[in-house]
Amino acid sequence: MPRRRKHWGWGYDDQQPSREQVEGIARAVTDRLGFKVDEVEEPVPVEAVELPEPRLKPPKRFTEMFADDPYDRVAHALGKAYRDVVRGFRGEFTNPPDVVAYPESPEDVDVVLNWCADEGAAAIPYGGGTSVVGGVEPRMRDRYPAAVTIDLGRMDRVLEVDAVSKAARIQAGATGPRLEEQLHEHGLTLRHFPQSFEYSTLGGWIATRAGGHFATLYTHIDDLVESIRAVTLEGDWESRRLPGSGAGPSPDRMLIGSEGILAVITDAWVRVRERPSFKLSVGVAFDDFATGAEAVREISQSGLNPSNCRLLDAVESDTTSAGPPGKALLVLGFESAHHPVDEPMSIALDAARSHGGEPGEISGSGDRGDDPVNAWRSAFLFAPYLRDSLVACGVLSDTFETAITWDRFADFHAEVMETAERAVAAASPEGKGTPRISCRFTHVYPDGPAPYYTVLAPARRGDEVAQWDEIKAAVSDAVIEAGGTITHHHAVGRDHRTWYDRQRPDPFADALRAAKRELDPKAVLNPGVLIEPAQAA
């Protein structure tokens, strides 16, 4: 039997910890976080999930391209936000797609899209299903006669490699490991490693403007896209391959971040590079987060462009066992495929020391020890798996992220933290332990950082979604009112729409609606994301 993804959480079915292991995590939650765990719950098996009957049957001519069995519908009903995992854990799938399509070519995508338009069914592009903002959930059931999820997973090949220009044409359904495996055969890499790397896809990265591996310079997928091919209801969309162009607004930029409301991305030419052979990393401890931030600002404005420049506050560092107790930790790294990186590392460490930083031992590309950098990296990659077990233990675990300019960061951070602490305390049950709120920089720019906040708190069992929604609304209001962005790299989806509407200029929204009317005249493509178009009769 083929290996199957969990229907409710992160990873595969065979990666679900045993009852004994989850109970061990519950004990660790009590010991390390101080949260009282009353009981360890079990997820509702897919066989016990009750679903509404499909309202639409696949066209007889193309039945092999579609599935409407319970597992396929359940597995495509939610993303991977905390509120999604909780609902999936409890077997609450109120908005499943009626049918799931599995196209294998752009021609198949065209067939599916036109069938959806003919039936008036909502069409939801789906990559790896890792959205944490409601981007793939069919919440429009009451407004559309049916919902069809278009899973691009069978379109996962590297189609062409241009070794001279260092570019590759890759299908949109390729996951991070799948595309890296194929590029490895050519000695190349895309070097785009978001936390969701294992399961997210190239098409999803492009559609959501994903942030990846590099903390500076080549951060967003925007920087790596050379050309995009997509299918719209008004014809194919393919931009010309160019290193740069001043010929009007970029067609690619219109699709990057469009979140599936204009077209279904089928493949793209992306900029690749040789695999790095020179790597250095180090942890630098600071007495407090504020002085660490000043050091990071200097490094980000130096032109050194470190590959890793993530600053963890003392709470985050302690929670992940990354650095010395009570200290903020800078995870600093440099890498290159062509030259040693000792000199830029030395210059960056001088800057860190000038702000009171205390560097630990520098590790190279072959080191895999228990140093702070590797400790944090391991915790970072394991976090999505751990969250599933935390749900079973009654622990709320979620995040929100933003970006702000350096001149406003100190006041912004203080205001957001104060709001978060107040909102989390008000929403948390009494007598279960003290919540933890931490912050780290995921990416930094010369003009500002991208702060990423993590909330750990005792959950209100059976009411976790409402609990998180209360917290999320309060902190989102604070982020927008203090001048930040509602999302730096998590996309807008349906969860961020309220605050995105306040952030973006109204004339831009009008222009986007006009573009959608032209490309999607029946308003079937991922309705409810980014804008609210008028539904066609």
Beta strands, then each sheet from edge to edge (+ up, - down):
strand 1: 66-67
strand 2: 99-101
strand 3: 122-126
strand 4: 147-151
strand 5: 158-162
strand 6: 167-171
strand 7: 188-189
strand 8: 225-232
strand 9: 235-238
strand 10: 264-271
strand 11: 273-274
strand 12: 278-286
strand 13: 308-312
strand 14: 328-336
strand 15: 358-359
strand 16: 363-364
strand 17: 395-401
strand 18: 436-445
strand 19: 448-458
sheet 1: 1+ 2- 4- 3-
sheet 2: 5+ 6- 10+ 8- 9+
sheet 3: 7+ 11-
sheet 4: 13+ 14- 12+ 15-
sheet 5: 13+ 14- 12+ 16-
sheet 6: 17+ 19- 18+
end
